[in-house]
Amino acid sequence: MSTEKKSLVMSPKTQLIVKLVPPDGGWGWMVIIGTALSNIFNQSMLSLFSLLYGDALEAMGHETQGAALVLSTMLFVSNFGGPIAGAIVKLTSTRFVAVTGAICCTIGIFFSGFSTNIFHLVITYGVLLGLGLGFIQNSSFVAINSYFKLKKSRAVGLANVGTGVGQTLMPHLVRYLLEHYGFRGACLLLSSLSLHGIAGCMLIEPVERHMKKVVEEVTVDETQHLLKENSKDIVLRKISQSNGDVEKKENEYRRDSKTFNNKEQNAEKIKTEATDQNEKNIITSKMDKKSSLFRKLHDLFGIALLSDIRFINIVMGTALAVTSTQNFSMLYPFFLQNYASMDKQQTANCMSAVAAADIMGRLILPIFQDKYKIKARWMLIMTCIWLIVTRQILAYQTNLEVLLVMSALYGFGRSMIIVARNIAISENCSLDQVPAAVGLGMLTMGIIVPPAGYFLGWIRDFTNSYIACITAQNALLVVLLVTWIPDMLYLQMKAKRQKKDNLDYMS
């Protein structure tokens, strides 16, 4: 009986509060449909470059170097446009940035059909399309991230399925358009299809219109309540004391003013001091305006995030993962033809196996992640181990059947790099910091991908070995594992310790 009374006495007080939470569905599914629609016709343009513009570049007198110049410009602008997009999202909305990006893509594709030299392509495909893709990538993820909490990985995976579908179907459409309408006609028709991206981006609405009301029971900490009451009492005492001090000083000032009222010297002195004080106030106000401008830029671009070592570790790791997968994707067709001695049809079959498995992975793996509530960084760690083993085995294969199986396994694992990279970045910051965080992640990729890609290409040319190059690509993933696993284990141990302390406190 005494234990029951004790438990009743010690039980913490609770109260019901109403919270606004993301819908985790609802209109969020429409946002996903709109993003996927935009990805089909815009994000897939990256993989269509050589097919669509190859003959046009040859007619202009440029081949490999010209293609590299245009592609490098596009990737550079796309990644460096991420922080700009993040800042504009904070000033306006995700829909405005996404629609602006889709318009830039449409204009870029349209005017690229009228290109007569390589600099026209650099401006249209490289700058306009690159800027548009950067804006869409940043704003669409921020929008999905704001709508979903428990099903976030699944939502991002479904949105990215649009890119996979576009990369699978669009090459066949481009080939048909080139054969029947020529280069300019193909560009004009592709730009008209890109208009669907604008319609899709218009489906992105502010999440505030669709928030759900949830009644939640929270524990009332009486100690904190008493501290707040005490602090209020202290503040009131200070206010009354300060009022008394003010009255005392006013009385002293009246006595002094009566004594020195008729003295002109003191009047002039006071006037001079007042002038000096006004000048100081003007200088201070100018300095405050400058500091406020720097503070606004500091907040817009999320510079404070760079002071967090863990955030830097995350964006560096995701950039290394993207560099490794992108470089392997570019190298893989040459590996199949030159090392494995595959013809074009067999190479296309292996690439189709990668694309089909990639789409399956974007649909299946996020469901697995959401069901078991696995952190995005743990998913990336497991994916990197999967890719290291798969690619290292694949590097020694020459049999078509084995290569088809290994291609599918690689594509299945690669999908999680695309889905989880931005989620891993967003998990380490607050909701209002997500646009800037994703922008800084894209900026990091823009800084790391070109030199790292050049270095991996140099390894291939210097060693004349595809196996050495693939091993170097896997080494980038090993660096990610070495820097991430200890940090994740530390966070896991810290969470367990905190949970134990909370249980001890409640008991």
Disulfide bonds with the S-S distance in Angstrom:
none
